Amino acid sequence: MTKFGLLYSGRAMALDDINTSSFSPNTSFGERILYGVQKALRKLAEETAMKGGSLVVKIDGEIKEVPAKELLKTLPEQGG
């Protein structure tokens, strides 16, 4: 998966829209954090794509500017 090296100064993601009841009681804190970060990165890519923008990513050790629409094609769908 692509590693992100993102600098984002936009508005903070509201925690209200994260449904924590979907996690099993055995889900670790680290897994919950990872889920939140992945969801935030997808949201960033979606909002940037709507504006026709690009994001800076690190691919195979090389820093590149990638159109957000292209980046979205490589990200997994978020379910909830």
PyMOL Python script that loads the backbone (N, CA, C, O; Angstrom):
from pymol import cmd

cmd.read_pdbstr("""\
ATOM      1  N   MET A   1       0.847  -1.182   0.000  1.00  0.00           N
ATOM      2  CA  MET A   1       0.000   0.000   0.000  1.00  0.00           C
ATOM      3  C   MET A   1       0.891   1.244   0.000  1.00  0.00           C
ATOM      4  O   MET A   1       2.011   1.220   0.509  1.00  0.00           O
ATOM      5  N   THR A   2       0.397   2.280  -0.554  1.00  0.00           N
ATOM      6  CA  THR A   2       1.119   3.545  -0.643  1.00  0.00           C
ATOM      7  C   THR A   2       1.320   4.149   0.740  1.00  0.00           C
ATOM      8  O   THR A   2       0.400   4.157   1.558  1.00  0.00           O
ATOM      9  N   LYS A   3       2.515   4.650   1.001  1.00  0.00           N
ATOM     10  CA  LYS A   3       2.778   5.354   2.260  1.00  0.00           C
ATOM     11  C   LYS A   3       2.541   6.832   2.025  1.00  0.00           C
ATOM     12  O   LYS A   3       2.978   7.392   1.020  1.00  0.00           O
ATOM     13  N   PHE A   4       1.858   7.450   2.946  1.00  0.00           N
ATOM     14  CA  PHE A   4       1.542   8.860   2.793  1.00  0.00           C
ATOM     15  C   PHE A   4       2.531   9.729   3.541  1.00  0.00           C
ATOM     16  O   PHE A   4       2.911   9.425   4.671  1.00  0.00           O
ATOM     17  N   GLY A   5       2.935  10.783   2.921  1.00  0.00           N
ATOM     18  CA  GLY A   5       3.694  11.831   3.579  1.00  0.00           C
ATOM     19  C   GLY A   5       2.913  13.104   3.348  1.00  0.00           C
ATOM     20  O   GLY A   5       3.266  13.920   2.497  1.00  0.00           O
ATOM     21  N   LEU A   6       1.858  13.264   4.106  1.00  0.00           N
ATOM     22  CA  LEU A   6       0.906  14.332   3.824  1.00  0.00           C
ATOM     23  C   LEU A   6       1.006  15.472   4.818  1.00  0.00           C
ATOM     24  O   LEU A   6       1.197  15.256   6.015  1.00  0.00           O
ATOM     25  N   LEU A   7       0.877  16.659   4.322  1.00  0.00           N
ATOM     26  CA  LEU A   7       0.746  17.842   5.165  1.00  0.00           C
ATOM     27  C   LEU A   7      -0.627  18.398   4.884  1.00  0.00           C
ATOM     28  O   LEU A   7      -0.898  18.857   3.774  1.00  0.00           O
ATOM     29  N   TYR A   8      -1.500  18.363   5.875  1.00  0.00           N
ATOM     30  CA  TYR A   8      -2.882  18.763   5.657  1.00  0.00           C
ATOM     31  C   TYR A   8      -3.263  19.781   6.710  1.00  0.00           C
ATOM     32  O   TYR A   8      -3.242  19.483   7.904  1.00  0.00           O
ATOM     33  N   SER A   9      -3.611  20.979   6.278  1.00  0.00           N
ATOM     34  CA  SER A   9      -3.953  22.029   7.230  1.00  0.00           C
ATOM     35  C   SER A   9      -5.429  22.369   7.173  1.00  0.00           C
ATOM     36  O   SER A   9      -5.837  23.448   7.604  1.00  0.00           O
ATOM     37  N   GLY A  10      -6.222  21.469   6.650  1.00  0.00           N
ATOM     38  CA  GLY A  10      -7.663  21.692   6.551  1.00  0.00           C
ATOM     39  C   GLY A  10      -8.350  21.511   7.882  1.00  0.00           C
ATOM     40  O   GLY A  10      -7.705  21.402   8.925  1.00  0.00           O
ATOM     41  N   ARG A  11      -9.649  21.480   7.832  1.00  0.00           N
ATOM     42  CA  ARG A  11     -10.416  21.340   9.076  1.00  0.00           C
ATOM     43  C   ARG A  11     -10.258  19.938   9.657  1.00  0.00           C
ATOM     44  O   ARG A  11     -10.019  18.974   8.930  1.00  0.00           O
ATOM     45  N   ALA A  12     -10.391  19.842  10.957  1.00  0.00           N
ATOM     46  CA  ALA A  12     -10.226  18.563  11.650  1.00  0.00           C
ATOM     47  C   ALA A  12     -11.424  17.665  11.382  1.00  0.00           C
ATOM     48  O   ALA A  12     -12.560  18.127  11.274  1.00  0.00           O
ATOM     49  N   MET A  13     -11.145  16.378  11.278  1.00  0.00           N
ATOM     50  CA  MET A  13     -12.211  15.409  11.043  1.00  0.00           C
ATOM     51  C   MET A  13     -13.034  15.254  12.317  1.00  0.00           C
ATOM     52  O   MET A  13     -12.484  15.068  13.402  1.00  0.00           O
ATOM     53  N   ALA A  14     -14.349  15.332  12.176  1.00  0.00           N
ATOM     54  CA  ALA A  14     -15.227  15.175  13.334  1.00  0.00           C
ATOM     55  C   ALA A  14     -15.223  13.719  13.779  1.00  0.00           C
ATOM     56  O   ALA A  14     -15.345  12.810  12.958  1.00  0.00           O
ATOM     57  N   LEU A  15     -15.084  13.507  15.070  1.00  0.00           N
ATOM     58  CA  LEU A  15     -15.081  12.146  15.589  1.00  0.00           C
ATOM     59  C   LEU A  15     -16.484  11.566  15.679  1.00  0.00           C
ATOM     60  O   LEU A  15     -16.647  10.361  15.874  1.00  0.00           O
ATOM     61  N   ASP A  16     -17.495  12.411  15.538  1.00  0.00           N
ATOM     62  CA  ASP A  16     -18.868  11.951  15.658  1.00  0.00           C
ATOM     63  C   ASP A  16     -19.248  10.938  14.589  1.00  0.00           C
ATOM     64  O   ASP A  16     -20.126  10.108  14.823  1.00  0.00           O
ATOM     65  N   ASP A  17     -18.609  10.981  13.416  1.00  0.00           N
ATOM     66  CA  ASP A  17     -19.021  10.099  12.336  1.00  0.00           C
ATOM     67  C   ASP A  17     -18.278   8.763  12.327  1.00  0.00           C
ATOM     68  O   ASP A  17     -18.415   8.000  11.371  1.00  0.00           O
ATOM     69  N   ILE A  18     -17.496   8.462  13.364  1.00  0.00           N
ATOM     70  CA  ILE A  18     -16.842   7.165  13.477  1.00  0.00           C
ATOM     71  C   ILE A  18     -17.705   6.284  14.370  1.00  0.00           C
ATOM     72  O   ILE A  18     -17.904   6.579  15.549  1.00  0.00           O
ATOM     73  N   ASN A  19     -18.208   5.211  13.800  1.00  0.00           N
ATOM     74  CA  ASN A  19     -19.092   4.308  14.525  1.00  0.00           C
ATOM     75  C   ASN A  19     -18.250   3.282  15.276  1.00  0.00           C
ATOM     76  O   ASN A  19     -17.862   2.261  14.709  1.00  0.00           O
ATOM     77  N   THR A  20     -17.971   3.547  16.536  1.00  0.00           N
ATOM     78  CA  THR A  20     -17.129   2.648  17.322  1.00  0.00           C
ATOM     79  C   THR A  20     -17.858   1.377  17.739  1.00  0.00           C
ATOM     80  O   THR A  20     -17.217   0.429  18.191  1.00  0.00           O
ATOM     81  N   SER A  21     -19.181   1.334  17.600  1.00  0.00           N
ATOM     82  CA  SER A  21     -19.912   0.119  17.959  1.00  0.00           C
ATOM     83  C   SER A  21     -19.642  -1.006  16.965  1.00  0.00           C
ATOM     84  O   SER A  21     -19.962  -2.161  17.245  1.00  0.00           O
ATOM     85  N   SER A  22     -19.058  -0.688  15.806  1.00  0.00           N
ATOM     86  CA  SER A  22     -18.761  -1.719  14.814  1.00  0.00           C
ATOM     87  C   SER A  22     -17.513  -2.523  15.180  1.00  0.00           C
ATOM     88  O   SER A  22     -17.242  -3.550  14.558  1.00  0.00           O
ATOM     89  N   PHE A  23     -16.753  -2.076  16.173  1.00  0.00           N
ATOM     90  CA  PHE A  23     -15.563  -2.797  16.604  1.00  0.00           C
ATOM     91  C   PHE A  23     -15.952  -3.895  17.581  1.00  0.00           C
ATOM     92  O   PHE A  23     -16.833  -3.710  18.421  1.00  0.00           O
ATOM     93  N   SER A  24     -15.287  -5.039  17.464  1.00  0.00           N
ATOM     94  CA  SER A  24     -15.523  -6.100  18.437  1.00  0.00           C
ATOM     95  C   SER A  24     -14.841  -5.717  19.749  1.00  0.00           C
ATOM     96  O   SER A  24     -13.925  -4.895  19.749  1.00  0.00           O
ATOM     97  N   PRO A  25     -15.269  -6.295  20.851  1.00  0.00           N
ATOM     98  CA  PRO A  25     -14.637  -5.979  22.141  1.00  0.00           C
ATOM     99  C   PRO A  25     -13.147  -6.336  22.170  1.00  0.00           C
ATOM    100  O   PRO A  25     -12.398  -5.799  22.986  1.00  0.00           O
ATOM    101  N   ASN A  26     -12.718  -7.235  21.287  1.00  0.00           N
ATOM    102  CA  ASN A  26     -11.316  -7.668  21.258  1.00  0.00           C
ATOM    103  C   ASN A  26     -10.435  -6.803  20.362  1.00  0.00           C
ATOM    104  O   ASN A  26      -9.234  -7.052  20.257  1.00  0.00           O
ATOM    105  N   THR A  27     -11.013  -5.793  19.716  1.00  0.00           N
ATOM    106  CA  THR A  27     -10.230  -4.923  18.837  1.00  0.00           C
ATOM    107  C   THR A  27      -9.283  -4.077  19.680  1.00  0.00           C
ATOM    108  O   THR A  27      -9.699  -3.401  20.621  1.00  0.00           O
ATOM    109  N   SER A  28      -8.009  -4.127  19.326  1.00  0.00           N
ATOM    110  CA  SER A  28      -7.011  -3.394  20.114  1.00  0.00           C
ATOM    111  C   SER A  28      -7.102  -1.898  19.846  1.00  0.00           C
ATOM    112  O   SER A  28      -7.667  -1.460  18.843  1.00  0.00           O
ATOM    113  N   PHE A  29      -6.539  -1.135  20.755  1.00  0.00           N
ATOM    114  CA  PHE A  29      -6.507   0.318  20.606  1.00  0.00           C
ATOM    115  C   PHE A  29      -5.755   0.698  19.333  1.00  0.00           C
ATOM    116  O   PHE A  29      -6.172   1.595  18.601  1.00  0.00           O
ATOM    117  N   GLY A  30      -4.652   0.014  19.077  1.00  0.00           N
ATOM    118  CA  GLY A  30      -3.858   0.280  17.882  1.00  0.00           C
ATOM    119  C   GLY A  30      -4.643   0.057  16.599  1.00  0.00           C
ATOM    120  O   GLY A  30      -4.515   0.831  15.649  1.00  0.00           O
ATOM    121  N   GLU A  31      -5.455  -0.997  16.564  1.00  0.00           N
ATOM    122  CA  GLU A  31      -6.284  -1.272  15.384  1.00  0.00           C
ATOM    123  C   GLU A  31      -7.340  -0.191  15.189  1.00  0.00           C
ATOM    124  O   GLU A  31      -7.663   0.176  14.060  1.00  0.00           O
ATOM    125  N   ARG A  32      -7.868   0.310  16.290  1.00  0.00           N
ATOM    126  CA  ARG A  32      -8.857   1.390  16.202  1.00  0.00           C
ATOM    127  C   ARG A  32      -8.211   2.674  15.674  1.00  0.00           C
ATOM    128  O   ARG A  32      -8.802   3.385  14.861  1.00  0.00           O
ATOM    129  N   ILE A  33      -7.006   2.960  16.140  1.00  0.00           N
ATOM    130  CA  ILE A  33      -6.273   4.138  15.661  1.00  0.00           C
ATOM    131  C   ILE A  33      -5.980   4.001  14.172  1.00  0.00           C
ATOM    132  O   ILE A  33      -6.186   4.945  13.409  1.00  0.00           O
ATOM    133  N   LEU A  34      -5.501   2.833  13.754  1.00  0.00           N
ATOM    134  CA  LEU A  34      -5.198   2.593  12.345  1.00  0.00           C
ATOM    135  C   LEU A  34      -6.441   2.779  11.479  1.00  0.00           C
ATOM    136  O   LEU A  34      -6.364   3.371  10.403  1.00  0.00           O
ATOM    137  N   TYR A  35      -7.580   2.278  11.941  1.00  0.00           N
ATOM    138  CA  TYR A  35      -8.840   2.452  11.219  1.00  0.00           C
ATOM    139  C   TYR A  35      -9.164   3.939  11.049  1.00  0.00           C
ATOM    140  O   TYR A  35      -9.538   4.379   9.962  1.00  0.00           O
ATOM    141  N   GLY A  36      -9.018   4.700  12.124  1.00  0.00           N
ATOM    142  CA  GLY A  36      -9.312   6.135  12.067  1.00  0.00           C
ATOM    143  C   GLY A  36      -8.386   6.880  11.116  1.00  0.00           C
ATOM    144  O   GLY A  36      -8.827   7.766  10.384  1.00  0.00           O
ATOM    145  N   VAL A  37      -7.107   6.524  11.124  1.00  0.00           N
ATOM    146  CA  VAL A  37      -6.143   7.167  10.222  1.00  0.00           C
ATOM    147  C   VAL A  37      -6.468   6.825   8.771  1.00  0.00           C
ATOM    148  O   VAL A  37      -6.446   7.702   7.908  1.00  0.00           O
ATOM    149  N   GLN A  38      -6.770   5.559   8.497  1.00  0.00           N
ATOM    150  CA  GLN A  38      -7.113   5.157   7.130  1.00  0.00           C
ATOM    151  C   GLN A  38      -8.376   5.868   6.645  1.00  0.00           C
ATOM    152  O   GLN A  38      -8.462   6.282   5.489  1.00  0.00           O
ATOM    153  N   LYS A  39      -9.342   6.002   7.533  1.00  0.00           N
ATOM    154  CA  LYS A  39     -10.582   6.688   7.169  1.00  0.00           C
ATOM    155  C   LYS A  39     -10.312   8.169   6.886  1.00  0.00           C
ATOM    156  O   LYS A  39     -10.856   8.733   5.937  1.00  0.00           O
ATOM    157  N   ALA A  40      -9.479   8.785   7.706  1.00  0.00           N
ATOM    158  CA  ALA A  40      -9.144  10.198   7.507  1.00  0.00           C
ATOM    159  C   ALA A  40      -8.375  10.412   6.203  1.00  0.00           C
ATOM    160  O   ALA A  40      -8.618  11.389   5.495  1.00  0.00           O
ATOM    161  N   LEU A  41      -7.447   9.504   5.880  1.00  0.00           N
ATOM    162  CA  LEU A  41      -6.691   9.626   4.635  1.00  0.00           C
ATOM    163  C   LEU A  41      -7.590   9.465   3.415  1.00  0.00           C
ATOM    164  O   LEU A  41      -7.419  10.165   2.417  1.00  0.00           O
ATOM    165  N   ARG A  42      -8.545   8.547   3.495  1.00  0.00           N
ATOM    166  CA  ARG A  42      -9.481   8.369   2.378  1.00  0.00           C
ATOM    167  C   ARG A  42     -10.330   9.625   2.212  1.00  0.00           C
ATOM    168  O   ARG A  42     -10.557  10.082   1.092  1.00  0.00           O
ATOM    169  N   LYS A  43     -10.797  10.181   3.326  1.00  0.00           N
ATOM    170  CA  LYS A  43     -11.609  11.399   3.266  1.00  0.00           C
ATOM    171  C   LYS A  43     -10.801  12.544   2.657  1.00  0.00           C
ATOM    172  O   LYS A  43     -11.325  13.303   1.841  1.00  0.00           O
ATOM    173  N   LEU A  44      -9.546  12.675   3.040  1.00  0.00           N
ATOM    174  CA  LEU A  44      -8.668  13.698   2.479  1.00  0.00           C
ATOM    175  C   LEU A  44      -8.542  13.523   0.967  1.00  0.00           C
ATOM    176  O   LEU A  44      -8.646  14.493   0.216  1.00  0.00           O
ATOM    177  N   ALA A  45      -8.318  12.291   0.526  1.00  0.00           N
ATOM    178  CA  ALA A  45      -8.173  12.023  -0.906  1.00  0.00           C
ATOM    179  C   ALA A  45      -9.474  12.321  -1.650  1.00  0.00           C
ATOM    180  O   ALA A  45      -9.440  12.877  -2.748  1.00  0.00           O
ATOM    181  N   GLU A  46     -10.622  11.960  -1.068  1.00  0.00           N
ATOM    182  CA  GLU A  46     -11.914  12.215  -1.714  1.00  0.00           C
ATOM    183  C   GLU A  46     -12.176  13.711  -1.854  1.00  0.00           C
ATOM    184  O   GLU A  46     -12.584  14.177  -2.918  1.00  0.00           O
ATOM    185  N   GLU A  47     -11.942  14.463  -0.779  1.00  0.00           N
ATOM    186  CA  GLU A  47     -12.191  15.908  -0.823  1.00  0.00           C
ATOM    187  C   GLU A  47     -11.236  16.604  -1.790  1.00  0.00           C
ATOM    188  O   GLU A  47     -11.629  17.532  -2.497  1.00  0.00           O
ATOM    189  N   THR A  48      -9.994  16.158  -1.818  1.00  0.00           N
ATOM    190  CA  THR A  48      -9.020  16.748  -2.731  1.00  0.00           C
ATOM    191  C   THR A  48      -9.366  16.404  -4.178  1.00  0.00           C
ATOM    192  O   THR A  48      -9.200  17.235  -5.071  1.00  0.00           O
ATOM    193  N   ALA A  49      -9.843  15.188  -4.413  1.00  0.00           N
ATOM    194  CA  ALA A  49     -10.236  14.776  -5.766  1.00  0.00           C
ATOM    195  C   ALA A  49     -11.413  15.608  -6.264  1.00  0.00           C
ATOM    196  O   ALA A  49     -11.461  15.971  -7.440  1.00  0.00           O
ATOM    197  N   MET A  50     -12.360  15.913  -5.382  1.00  0.00           N
ATOM    198  CA  MET A  50     -13.512  16.730  -5.781  1.00  0.00           C
ATOM    199  C   MET A  50     -13.080  18.123  -6.230  1.00  0.00           C
ATOM    200  O   MET A  50     -13.745  18.750  -7.055  1.00  0.00           O
ATOM    201  N   LYS A  51     -11.971  18.598  -5.689  1.00  0.00           N
ATOM    202  CA  LYS A  51     -11.460  19.927  -6.044  1.00  0.00           C
ATOM    203  C   LYS A  51     -10.454  19.860  -7.191  1.00  0.00           C
ATOM    204  O   LYS A  51      -9.911  20.884  -7.607  1.00  0.00           O
ATOM    205  N   GLY A  52     -10.207  18.649  -7.702  1.00  0.00           N
ATOM    206  CA  GLY A  52      -9.262  18.477  -8.796  1.00  0.00           C
ATOM    207  C   GLY A  52      -7.810  18.628  -8.386  1.00  0.00           C
ATOM    208  O   GLY A  52      -6.958  18.958  -9.210  1.00  0.00           O
ATOM    209  N   GLY A  53      -7.525  18.387  -7.110  1.00  0.00           N
ATOM    210  CA  GLY A  53      -6.178  18.597  -6.592  1.00  0.00           C
ATOM    211  C   GLY A  53      -5.307  17.361  -6.590  1.00  0.00           C
ATOM    212  O   GLY A  53      -5.721  16.281  -7.010  1.00  0.00           O
ATOM    213  N   SER A  54      -4.093  17.546  -6.108  1.00  0.00           N
ATOM    214  CA  SER A  54      -3.105  16.474  -5.999  1.00  0.00           C
ATOM    215  C   SER A  54      -2.629  16.365  -4.558  1.00  0.00           C
ATOM    216  O   SER A  54      -2.773  17.299  -3.770  1.00  0.00           O
ATOM    217  N   LEU A  55      -2.059  15.206  -4.225  1.00  0.00           N
ATOM    218  CA  LEU A  55      -1.478  14.969  -2.910  1.00  0.00           C
ATOM    219  C   LEU A  55      -0.038  14.507  -3.087  1.00  0.00           C
ATOM    220  O   LEU A  55       0.319  13.928  -4.114  1.00  0.00           O
ATOM    221  N   VAL A  56       0.771  14.764  -2.093  1.00  0.00           N
ATOM    222  CA  VAL A  56       2.165  14.333  -2.110  1.00  0.00           C
ATOM    223  C   VAL A  56       2.254  13.003  -1.375  1.00  0.00           C
ATOM    224  O   VAL A  56       1.817  12.888  -0.230  1.00  0.00           O
ATOM    225  N   VAL A  57       2.828  11.992  -2.044  1.00  0.00           N
ATOM    226  CA  VAL A  57       2.943  10.652  -1.465  1.00  0.00           C
ATOM    227  C   VAL A  57       4.367  10.141  -1.629  1.00  0.00           C
ATOM    228  O   VAL A  57       5.137  10.653  -2.442  1.00  0.00           O
ATOM    229  N   LYS A  58       4.698   9.132  -0.850  1.00  0.00           N
ATOM    230  CA  LYS A  58       6.001   8.479  -0.957  1.00  0.00           C
ATOM    231  C   LYS A  58       5.765   7.080  -1.511  1.00  0.00           C
ATOM    232  O   LYS A  58       5.110   6.258  -0.870  1.00  0.00           O
ATOM    233  N   ILE A  59       6.298   6.807  -2.702  1.00  0.00           N
ATOM    234  CA  ILE A  59       6.125   5.515  -3.358  1.00  0.00           C
ATOM    235  C   ILE A  59       7.507   4.932  -3.620  1.00  0.00           C
ATOM    236  O   ILE A  59       8.316   5.533  -4.326  1.00  0.00           O
ATOM    237  N   ASP A  60       7.776   3.763  -3.052  1.00  0.00           N
ATOM    238  CA  ASP A  60       9.076   3.102  -3.217  1.00  0.00           C
ATOM    239  C   ASP A  60      10.239   4.031  -2.884  1.00  0.00           C
ATOM    240  O   ASP A  60      11.248   4.049  -3.590  1.00  0.00           O
ATOM    241  N   GLY A  61      10.097   4.796  -1.817  1.00  0.00           N
ATOM    242  CA  GLY A  61      11.157   5.677  -1.361  1.00  0.00           C
ATOM    243  C   GLY A  61      11.282   6.984  -2.116  1.00  0.00           C
ATOM    244  O   GLY A  61      12.166   7.788  -1.821  1.00  0.00           O
ATOM    245  N   GLU A  62      10.414   7.206  -3.078  1.00  0.00           N
ATOM    246  CA  GLU A  62      10.471   8.421  -3.889  1.00  0.00           C
ATOM    247  C   GLU A  62       9.233   9.277  -3.623  1.00  0.00           C
ATOM    248  O   GLU A  62       8.112   8.770  -3.624  1.00  0.00           O
ATOM    249  N   ILE A  63       9.439  10.571  -3.396  1.00  0.00           N
ATOM    250  CA  ILE A  63       8.332  11.485  -3.127  1.00  0.00           C
ATOM    251  C   ILE A  63       7.775  11.977  -4.455  1.00  0.00           C
ATOM    252  O   ILE A  63       8.511  12.459  -5.315  1.00  0.00           O
ATOM    253  N   LYS A  64       6.436  11.844  -4.607  1.00  0.00           N
ATOM    254  CA  LYS A  64       5.782  12.211  -5.860  1.00  0.00           C
ATOM    255  C   LYS A  64       4.506  12.985  -5.580  1.00  0.00           C
ATOM    256  O   LYS A  64       3.890  12.826  -4.526  1.00  0.00           O
ATOM    257  N   GLU A  65       4.116  13.819  -6.526  1.00  0.00           N
ATOM    258  CA  GLU A  65       2.821  14.487  -6.481  1.00  0.00           C
ATOM    259  C   GLU A  65       1.884  13.691  -7.387  1.00  0.00           C
ATOM    260  O   GLU A  65       2.168  13.497  -8.569  1.00  0.00           O
ATOM    261  N   VAL A  66       0.760  13.230  -6.819  1.00  0.00           N
ATOM    262  CA  VAL A  66      -0.164  12.361  -7.539  1.00  0.00           C
ATOM    263  C   VAL A  66      -1.550  12.992  -7.532  1.00  0.00           C
ATOM    264  O   VAL A  66      -2.002  13.458  -6.486  1.00  0.00           O
ATOM    265  N   PRO A  67      -2.239  13.019  -8.677  1.00  0.00           N
ATOM    266  CA  PRO A  67      -3.622  13.504  -8.683  1.00  0.00           C
ATOM    267  C   PRO A  67      -4.463  12.665  -7.717  1.00  0.00           C
ATOM    268  O   PRO A  67      -4.370  11.438  -7.711  1.00  0.00           O
ATOM    269  N   ALA A  68      -5.270  13.325  -6.914  1.00  0.00           N
ATOM    270  CA  ALA A  68      -6.069  12.624  -5.900  1.00  0.00           C
ATOM    271  C   ALA A  68      -7.003  11.597  -6.530  1.00  0.00           C
ATOM    272  O   ALA A  68      -7.254  10.551  -5.932  1.00  0.00           O
ATOM    273  N   LYS A  69      -7.522  11.873  -7.721  1.00  0.00           N
ATOM    274  CA  LYS A  69      -8.412  10.912  -8.397  1.00  0.00           C
ATOM    275  C   LYS A  69      -7.683   9.609  -8.700  1.00  0.00           C
ATOM    276  O   LYS A  69      -8.265   8.531  -8.582  1.00  0.00           O
ATOM    277  N   GLU A  70      -6.417   9.700  -9.087  1.00  0.00           N
ATOM    278  CA  GLU A  70      -5.622   8.495  -9.348  1.00  0.00           C
ATOM    279  C   GLU A  70      -5.311   7.762  -8.043  1.00  0.00           C
ATOM    280  O   GLU A  70      -5.340   6.532  -7.995  1.00  0.00           O
ATOM    281  N   LEU A  71      -5.020   8.511  -7.004  1.00  0.00           N
ATOM    282  CA  LEU A  71      -4.702   7.923  -5.711  1.00  0.00           C
ATOM    283  C   LEU A  71      -5.900   7.167  -5.140  1.00  0.00           C
ATOM    284  O   LEU A  71      -5.734   6.110  -4.532  1.00  0.00           O
ATOM    285  N   LEU A  72      -7.093   7.698  -5.332  1.00  0.00           N
ATOM    286  CA  LEU A  72      -8.302   7.037  -4.829  1.00  0.00           C
ATOM    287  C   LEU A  72      -8.471   5.638  -5.406  1.00  0.00           C
ATOM    288  O   LEU A  72      -8.998   4.752  -4.734  1.00  0.00           O
ATOM    289  N   LYS A  73      -8.036   5.433  -6.629  1.00  0.00           N
ATOM    290  CA  LYS A  73      -8.158   4.116  -7.267  1.00  0.00           C
ATOM    291  C   LYS A  73      -7.326   3.063  -6.550  1.00  0.00           C
ATOM    292  O   LYS A  73      -7.612   1.871  -6.662  1.00  0.00           O
ATOM    293  N   THR A  74      -6.296   3.486  -5.812  1.00  0.00           N
ATOM    294  CA  THR A  74      -5.408   2.542  -5.131  1.00  0.00           C
ATOM    295  C   THR A  74      -5.794   2.309  -3.674  1.00  0.00           C
ATOM    296  O   THR A  74      -5.257   1.408  -3.029  1.00  0.00           O
ATOM    297  N   LEU A  75      -6.715   3.108  -3.151  1.00  0.00           N
ATOM    298  CA  LEU A  75      -7.094   2.997  -1.739  1.00  0.00           C
ATOM    299  C   LEU A  75      -8.251   2.030  -1.565  1.00  0.00           C
ATOM    300  O   LEU A  75      -9.133   1.966  -2.421  1.00  0.00           O
ATOM    301  N   PRO A  76      -8.264   1.268  -0.462  1.00  0.00           N
ATOM    302  CA  PRO A  76      -9.393   0.371  -0.204  1.00  0.00           C
ATOM    303  C   PRO A  76     -10.650   1.169   0.119  1.00  0.00           C
ATOM    304  O   PRO A  76     -10.576   2.270   0.664  1.00  0.00           O
ATOM    305  N   GLU A  77     -11.798   0.604  -0.221  1.00  0.00           N
ATOM    306  CA  GLU A  77     -13.081   1.224   0.125  1.00  0.00           C
ATOM    307  C   GLU A  77     -13.247   1.192   1.636  1.00  0.00           C
ATOM    308  O   GLU A  77     -12.811   0.250   2.298  1.00  0.00           O
ATOM    309  N   GLN A  78     -13.880   2.227   2.178  1.00  0.00           N
ATOM    310  CA  GLN A  78     -14.159   2.272   3.613  1.00  0.00           C
ATOM    311  C   GLN A  78     -15.598   1.844   3.828  1.00  0.00           C
ATOM    312  O   GLN A  78     -16.507   2.335   3.158  1.00  0.00           O
ATOM    313  N   GLY A  79     -15.797   0.950   4.741  1.00  0.00           N
ATOM    314  CA  GLY A  79     -17.144   0.468   5.021  1.00  0.00           C
ATOM    315  C   GLY A  79     -17.688   0.985   6.325  1.00  0.00           C
ATOM    316  O   GLY A  79     -17.723   0.240   7.304  1.00  0.00           O
ATOM    317  N   GLY A  80     -18.114   2.225   6.383  1.00  0.00           N
ATOM    318  CA  GLY A  80     -18.785   2.694   7.580  1.00  0.00           C
ATOM    319  C   GLY A  80     -18.072   3.585   8.395  1.00  0.00           C
ATOM    320  O   GLY A  80     -18.582   4.022   9.426  1.00  0.00           O
TER     321      GLY A  80
END
""", "prot")
cmd.dss("prot")
cmd.show_as("cartoon", "prot")
cmd.util.cbc("prot")
cmd.orient("prot")
